[in-house]
Amino acid sequence: MKLLERAETAMKGSEMVGSIFASKSIKSRWMRNSIGTVLLVVVLAISAFGAAFYGYYYSYVTNGLMEKARTSVDFFEPKSESDYLAVAKDYVDSFENKNQIEAQFLNSAGRLLFSSSERTAGIHLTTSDVITMQETGEMRSWIGNDPDTGERILAVSNPITYHGTMIGAVRYVTALHNVDQQIAKTIFLGAAVGVFMLVLVYMSNKYFVHSIVEPVQKITDFSQRIAAGSYGVQMEKDHDDEIGTLVDSINDMSRKIQQSERMKSDFISSVSHELRTPLTAINGWAETLQSGELQDELDVQKGLEIITSEARRLTNMVEELLEFSRIEDGRFTLSIEPTDVREELEDAVFTYRQFFLRENIELHYNEEDVDFPLVPGDEERLRQVFSNLLDNAAKHGGGGQRIDISIRVGHKEEEPQIIITIRDYGPGIPVEELPHVKYKFYKGSSKARGSGIGLAVCDEIITRHGGSLTLGNAEGGGCVVTIALPTV
């Protein structure tokens, strides 16, 4: 059984493999889990195999001895007790398998009469196979340590009867040293195979995890570069698997952060310029009026109009920035109630028509001759959208000297909608810029003054009303904005 202990020691030694993974990295967690699972499977497999092999081998040896004992009893058929003794003595003297099996003959009291080994006759045998055989009169087997030598043995005792009375017994004994040694060798070999499999799994997992961890580490270092301010840098893609997809996502994120940073920088520069220009005009005219240099009442009136106009422009710009700030931090809210959108649009048209006339821009308004349903909306926010879009139309397309506005009832999936279109006759929007014009801070190639957040605010307001705001280029030139709002 020492070899069995060696096999168990070998299996325990394999558990030491897991001790090398002490950190909390992905690599060590992966190795611990995979090696631990394989180790458990190997230990369970070896244990099940050892138990099955042990049971099979012992059963085989036991059945062999029992068959031999059964055959021996059938062979004896004693004619008397004295005949039994003579036959037993001859059998023991001529027994051929003395090196592997010991043949013993007992009397009815369980005392040893003859033995094929040099065991002393007259010994009283008290092992369970002998005692149980005497009690039941049937053949019995026993595995244990020999009371005299302490050696592990297997013994089979079968009673010999004469006229229905037990006159003795034949007993076969074999040492289990060789059997146990063979079982231990087999289990040790299985354990060695298991350890080899464990090492193989460890090496293959180490290679596999390395192929994962190294790219992830590179991506981590690359991400830290981006976090440190290297926006726009691109990582080389070495794989077309999930790692490659992650690299694509990181590269796309880097590009978008670069674009966002550039847009913010442009926004700050643009807003600074937009604020500086009207402030310069206001300060200049205010100082001029304060100095009393202007005596002509028309010049004074013109100066006051410029101050008022520039102040209004500053106010609108500040309002846009405040609205954008509310949207960004989640403080933007709507006060929804049934609203007559046509009335709100007509008020905006009436207000801007007078402004546009001063700039030689004609404002044409057309409405469908139907009863317009109410819209669940915020009157103030919708009026803000209309004003902003009309202001944009004049700013970017006023060179066409005409702006068309229309309102009608449309349908989407059989549900009525209010459709509003605002078209200018200016240069339109470059096709490549159309997908980006509603992005915050985006100004594109337009040279018109503005913060670049007006359309983003308008789009957010319309979206929160459950509608949509789209921009495109109209046939014949110019830009057209279409607003679709769901009805009550």
C-alpha positions in Angstrom: 0.0 0.0 0.0 3.0 2.3 0.0 2.6 2.8 -3.7 -1.0 3.9 -3.0 0.3 6.5 -0.6 2.8 7.6 -3.3 0.0 8.0 -5.8 -2.0 10.1 -3.3 1.1 12.2 -2.7 1.6 12.7 -6.4 -2.0 13.9 -6.8 -1.7 16.2 -3.8 1.5 17.6 -5.3 -0.4 18.6 -8.4 -2.6 20.8 -6.2 0.5 23.0 -5.5 0.2 24.2 -9.1 -2.6 26.5 -8.0 -0.5 28.2 -5.4 1.6 30.0 -7.9 -1.5 32.2 -8.8 -1.6 34.6 -5.9 -2.6 37.9 -7.6 -6.0 39.1 -8.7 -5.3 39.5 -12.4 -7.4 38.0 -15.2 -4.5 35.7 -15.9 -4.3 34.3 -12.4 -8.1 34.0 -12.0 -8.4 32.2 -15.3 -5.5 29.8 -14.4 -6.9 29.1 -11.0 -10.4 28.4 -12.3 -9.3 26.3 -15.2 -6.5 24.3 -13.4 -8.8 23.9 -10.4 -11.6 22.5 -12.5 -9.3 20.1 -14.4 -7.6 19.1 -11.1 -11.0 18.3 -9.6 -12.0 16.2 -12.6 -8.6 14.4 -12.6 -8.9 13.6 -8.9 -12.5 12.4 -9.2 -11.6 10.3 -12.3 -8.5 8.7 -10.6 -10.5 8.1 -7.4 -13.4 6.5 -9.4 -11.0 4.4 -11.5 -9.0 3.3 -8.4 -12.1 2.3 -6.5 -13.5 0.4 -9.5 -10.1 -1.3 -10.2 -9.7 -2.1 -6.5 -13.1 -3.7 -6.3 -12.7 -5.6 -9.6 -9.3 -7.0 -8.7 -10.2 -8.1 -5.2 -13.5 -9.6 -6.4 -11.5 -11.5 -9.1 -9.1 -12.9 -6.5 -11.8 -13.8 -4.1 -14.0 -15.5 -6.7 -10.9 -17.5 -7.8 -10.2 -18.8 -4.3 -13.9 -19.6 -3.7 -14.1 -21.6 -6.9 -11.0 -23.5 -5.8 -12.4 -24.2 -2.4 -15.7 -25.3 -3.9 -13.9 -27.7 -6.3 -11.7 -29.1 -3.5 -14.7 -30.0 -1.4 -16.4 -31.7 -4.3 -13.1 -33.6 -4.9 -12.8 -34.9 -1.3 -16.1 -36.7 -0.7 -14.6 -38.4 2.5 -15.9 -41.9 3.5 -15.1 -41.3 7.2 -13.3 -38.8 9.4 -10.1 -40.8 9.3 -10.4 -40.9 5.5 -10.8 -37.1 5.6 -7.6 -36.8 7.5 -5.6 -39.1 5.2 -6.9 -37.4 2.0 -6.2 -33.9 3.5 -2.6 -34.9 4.5 -1.9 -36.3 0.9 -3.5 -33.1 -0.7 -1.3 -30.8 1.4 1.9 -32.7 0.7 1.3 -32.7 -3.0 -0.1 -29.1 -3.2 1.7 -27.3 -6.1 0.9 -23.6 -5.7 2.6 -23.2 -2.3 4.4 -20.0 -3.4 1.1 -18.2 -4.2 -1.6 -19.9 -2.1 -1.6 -21.7 1.3 -3.9 -24.7 1.6 -5.2 -25.4 5.1 -7.4 -28.1 6.5 -9.3 -27.5 9.8 -11.3 -29.7 12.1 -14.9 -28.9 13.0 -13.7 -26.8 16.0 -11.6 -24.5 13.8 -8.2 -25.9 14.7 -5.6 -26.2 12.1 -4.8 -29.8 11.1 -2.6 -29.5 8.1 -1.0 -26.7 6.1 0.9 -26.5 2.9 3.2 -24.0 4.6 5.2 -24.5 7.8 2.4 -23.2 9.9 2.1 -25.0 13.2 -0.7 -27.5 13.5 -3.2 -27.1 16.4 -3.6 -23.4 16.1 -7.1 -22.3 16.8 -8.2 -19.9 13.9 -10.6 -17.2 14.9 -10.9 -15.1 11.8 -14.4 -14.1 10.7 -14.4 -16.5 7.7 -13.9 -19.5 10.0 -16.3 -18.4 12.7 -19.1 -17.4 10.2 -18.6 -20.7 8.3 -19.0 -22.7 11.5 -22.2 -20.7 12.4 -23.8 -20.9 8.9 -22.3 -24.1 7.5 -21.6 -22.1 4.3 -18.4 -21.0 2.5 -17.1 -17.6 3.6 -14.3 -15.2 2.7 -12.3 -12.6 4.8 -9.8 -9.9 4.1 -7.6 -8.6 6.9 -4.3 -8.9 8.7 -3.0 -12.3 9.6 -3.1 -12.7 13.4 0.3 -14.3 13.5 2.3 -12.4 10.9 0.3 -9.1 10.6 0.4 -9.5 6.8 -2.7 -8.5 4.7 -4.3 -11.7 3.5 -7.4 -13.0 1.8 -8.8 -16.3 3.2 -11.7 -18.5 2.0 -13.1 -21.3 4.2 -15.5 -24.0 2.9 -17.0 -26.7 5.2 -16.5 -30.4 4.5 -19.4 -32.6 5.6 -19.9 -36.3 6.2 -23.5 -37.6 6.4 -24.7 -34.0 6.8 -22.3 -33.2 9.6 -19.4 -30.8 9.3 -16.2 -32.8 10.0 -13.8 -30.1 8.9 -13.0 -27.4 6.4 -10.7 -26.5 3.6 -9.2 -23.1 3.8 -7.2 -21.2 1.2 -5.1 -18.2 2.1 -3.2 -15.8 -0.2 -1.1 -12.8 0.6 -2.4 -9.5 -0.8 1.0 -7.8 -1.1 1.4 -8.5 -4.8 -2.3 -7.6 -5.5 -2.1 -4.3 -3.5 1.2 -3.5 -5.2 -0.3 -4.1 -8.7 -3.3 -1.9 -7.8 -1.0 0.8 -6.5 1.1 0.7 -9.6 -2.1 1.1 -11.8 -3.4 3.9 -9.7 0.0 5.6 -9.7 0.1 5.3 -13.4 -3.3 6.9 -13.7 -2.2 9.7 -11.3 0.9 10.3 -13.5 -1.3 10.5 -16.6 -3.6 12.9 -14.7 -0.6 15.1 -13.6 0.6 15.1 -17.2 -2.8 16.2 -18.4 -2.8 18.9 -15.7 0.6 20.2 -16.8 -0.6 20.1 -20.4 -3.7 22.0 -19.6 -1.7 24.5 -17.6 0.7 25.1 -20.5 -2.0 25.5 -23.1 -4.0 27.8 -20.8 -0.9 29.8 -20.1 -0.4 30.3 -23.8 -4.0 31.1 -24.4 -4.3 33.6 -21.5 -1.1 35.2 -22.6 -2.6 35.7 -26.1 -5.5 37.5 -24.4 -3.9 39.4 -21.6 -1.1 40.9 -23.7 -3.4 42.6 -26.2 -5.7 43.7 -23.3 -2.6 45.2 -21.6 -1.7 47.0 -24.8 -5.3 48.3 -25.0 -5.1 49.4 -21.4 -1.9 51.3 -22.0 -3.4 52.8 -25.1 -6.5 53.9 -23.2 -4.4 55.6 -20.6 -2.7 57.5 -23.4 -6.1 58.7 -24.5 -7.1 59.6 -21.0 -3.8 61.6 -20.6 -4.9 63.8 -23.6 -3.6 62.0 -26.7 -7.0 62.3 -28.4 -7.2 60.9 -31.9 -4.4 58.4 -31.7 -5.1 55.1 -33.4 -4.1 51.6 -32.2 -2.9 49.0 -34.8 -5.4 46.2 -35.1 -3.7 42.7 -35.0 -6.7 40.4 -34.6 -10.1 40.0 -36.3 -11.8 38.5 -33.2 -13.4 40.2 -30.1 -10.0 41.8 -29.3 -10.0 43.3 -32.8 -13.6 44.6 -32.3 -12.5 46.2 -29.0 -9.6 47.9 -30.7 -12.0 49.2 -33.4 -14.2 50.6 -30.6 -11.3 52.2 -28.8 -10.1 53.8 -32.1 -13.6 55.1 -32.8 -13.8 56.5 -29.3 -10.5 58.2 -29.7 -11.6 59.8 -33.0 -14.9 60.9 -31.5 -13.2 62.4 -28.4 -10.8 64.3 -30.8 -13.8 65.6 -32.8 -15.6 66.5 -29.6 -12.5 68.3 -28.2 -12.1 70.1 -31.5 -15.7 71.1 -31.5 -15.5 72.4 -28.0 -12.4 74.4 -28.8 -14.1 75.8 -31.9 -17.2 76.5 -29.8 -15.2 78.4 -27.2 -13.4 80.4 -29.9 -16.7 81.0 -31.7 -18.6 82.1 -28.5 -15.7 84.3 -27.5 -15.8 86.0 -30.9 -19.6 86.2 -30.8 -19.5 87.8 -27.4 -16.7 90.2 -28.2 -18.3 91.6 -31.4 -21.6 92.8 -29.9 -19.9 93.9 -26.7 -17.4 96.0 -28.7 -20.3 97.6 -30.6 -22.3 98.2 -27.4 -19.3 99.7 -25.6 -18.3 101.8 -28.6 -21.7 103.3 -29.2 -22.3 103.7 -25.4 -19.1 105.6 -25.0 -19.8 107.7 -28.1 -23.3 108.6 -26.8 -22.0 109.3 -23.3 -19.3 111.7 -24.7 -22.0 113.9 -26.3 -20.1 114.0 -29.6 -23.3 113.1 -31.5 -25.5 116.1 -32.0 -27.6 114.7 -34.9 -30.7 113.0 -33.5 -30.8 110.4 -36.3 -27.2 109.4 -35.4 -28.2 109.0 -31.8 -31.2 107.0 -32.7 -29.1 104.7 -35.0 -26.6 104.2 -32.1 -29.4 103.2 -29.7 -30.8 100.8 -32.3 -27.4 99.2 -32.7 -27.0 98.9 -28.9 -30.5 97.4 -28.6 -29.9 94.9 -31.5 -26.6 93.8 -30.2 -27.9 93.4 -26.6 -30.8 91.3 -28.0 -28.3 89.1 -29.8 -26.3 88.7 -26.6 -29.5 87.8 -24.7 -30.4 85.2 -27.3 -26.9 83.7 -27.2 -27.0 83.6 -23.4 -30.4 81.9 -23.5 -29.1 79.3 -25.9 -26.2 78.6 -23.6 -28.5 78.3 -20.6 -30.8 76.0 -22.4 -27.9 73.8 -23.5 -26.6 73.7 -19.9 -30.0 72.6 -18.7 -30.2 69.9 -21.3 -26.7 68.7 -20.4 -27.3 68.4 -16.6 -30.8 67.1 -16.8 -32.6 70.3 -15.6 -34.4 70.8 -18.9 -38.2 70.3 -18.4 -41.3 70.9 -20.4 -44.7 72.1 -19.3 -47.0 70.0 -21.5 -50.6 70.9 -22.2 -52.9 70.9 -25.3 -51.5 73.6 -27.5 -52.6 75.3 -30.7 -49.4 75.0 -32.7 -50.7 77.0 -35.6 -51.4 80.0 -33.4 -47.8 79.8 -31.9 -46.4 79.6 -35.4 -48.4 82.6 -36.7 -47.2 84.7 -33.7 -43.6 83.9 -34.7 -44.3 84.7 -38.3 -45.9 88.0 -37.4 -43.0 89.0 -35.2 -40.2 88.0 -37.7 -41.9 89.4 -40.8 -41.2 92.9 -39.6 -37.6 92.1 -38.7 -37.1 90.4 -42.2 -38.5 93.4 -44.1 -35.7 95.5 -42.7 -33.2 93.1 -44.2 -35.1 92.8 -47.5 -36.3 89.3 -46.8 -39.8 88.3 -47.8 -41.6 85.9 -45.4 -44.3 83.8 -47.1 -46.7 81.9 -44.8 -49.1 79.2 -46.1 -51.4 77.0 -44.0 -53.7 74.2 -45.0 -57.4 75.1 -44.9 -58.4 72.4 -42.3 -59.1 72.3 -38.6 -55.8 71.7 -37.0 -55.8 69.3 -34.0 -54.2 70.3 -30.7 -50.7 69.2 -29.9 -49.5 68.1 -26.4 -46.7 70.7 -26.1 -45.0 73.5 -24.2 -46.0 76.8 -25.8 -42.9 78.7 -24.7 -40.5 76.0 -25.9 -42.2 75.5 -29.3 -42.2 79.3 -29.8 -38.4 79.2 -29.0 -37.9 76.5 -31.7 -39.8 78.5 -34.4 -37.9 81.7 -33.5 -34.6 79.9 -33.6 -35.3 78.3 -36.9 -36.5 81.5 -38.5 -33.4 83.3 -37.2 -31.2 80.5 -38.7 -33.1 80.7 -42.0 -32.4 84.4 -42.2 -28.8 84.1 -41.0 -27.7 81.3 -43.4 -30.2 81.7 -46.3 -31.2 85.3 -46.2 -29.2 85.9 -49.3 -32.0 84.4 -51.2 -34.3 87.2 -49.9 -37.2 84.8 -49.3 -38.3 82.4 -46.6 -41.3 80.1 -47.0 -43.2 78.7 -44.0 -46.1 76.2 -44.2 -48.2 74.1 -41.8 -50.4 71.1 -42.7 -51.9 68.0 -41.2 -50.1 64.7 -42.2 -50.3 61.1 -41.0 -47.8 58.6 -39.7 -49.0 55.0 -39.3 -52.6 56.3 -39.6 -52.0 58.7 -36.7 -52.4 62.5 -37.5 -49.4 64.8 -37.2 -48.8 68.5 -37.6 -46.1 69.1 -40.3 -44.3 72.4 -40.4 -41.7 73.3 -43.0 -39.4 76.3 -43.1 -37.4 76.8 -46.3 -34.9 79.4 -47.3 -33.4 80.1 -50.8 -29.8 80.4 -49.7 -26.8 78.2 -50.6 -28.1 75.2 -48.7 -26.0 72.8 -46.6 -23.1 70.7 -48.1 -24.2 67.1 -48.4 -21.3 65.8 -46.2 -22.3 68.2 -43.4 -26.0 67.2 -43.3 -25.6 64.3 -40.8 -23.8 66.6 -38.4 -25.6 69.9 -38.4 -27.7 69.0 -35.4 -24.7 68.1 -33.3 -23.8 70.4 -30.4 -21.0 72.9 -31.2 -21.1 71.9 -34.9 -20.9 74.9 -37.3 -19.5 73.3 -40.4 -18.3 75.5 -43.2 -20.8 78.2 -42.5 -19.3 81.7 -41.9 -22.5 82.9 -40.3 -22.2 84.1 -36.7 -23.6 81.8 -34.0 -22.7 79.4 -31.2 -23.4 76.2 -33.0 -25.9 74.9 -30.3 -29.2 76.4 -31.5 -30.2 73.5 -33.7 -29.1 71.0 -31.0 -31.4 72.7 -28.5 -34.3 72.8 -31.1 -33.8 69.1 -31.9 -33.9 68.2 -28.2 -37.1 70.2 -27.6 -38.9 68.6 -30.6 -37.7 65.1 -29.6 -39.0 65.6 -26.1 -42.4 66.4 -27.6 -42.3 63.0 -29.3 -41.7 64.5 -32.7 -38.9 64.8 -35.2 -36.8 67.6 -36.7 -35.0 66.9 -40.0 -32.9 69.1 -42.3 -32.3 68.8 -46.0 -31.6 70.6 -49.2 -34.7 71.7 -51.2 -35.0 71.3 -55.0 -33.9 74.4 -56.7 -31.6 75.4 -53.9 -31.8 76.4 -50.2 -32.3 74.5 -47.0 -35.6 73.1 -45.7 -36.4 72.2 -42.1 -39.3 69.8 -41.4 -40.9 69.5 -38.0 -43.4 66.7 -37.3 -45.4 66.8 -34.0 -47.9 64.2 -32.8 -51.4 65.4 -32.0 -53.5 64.9 -28.9 
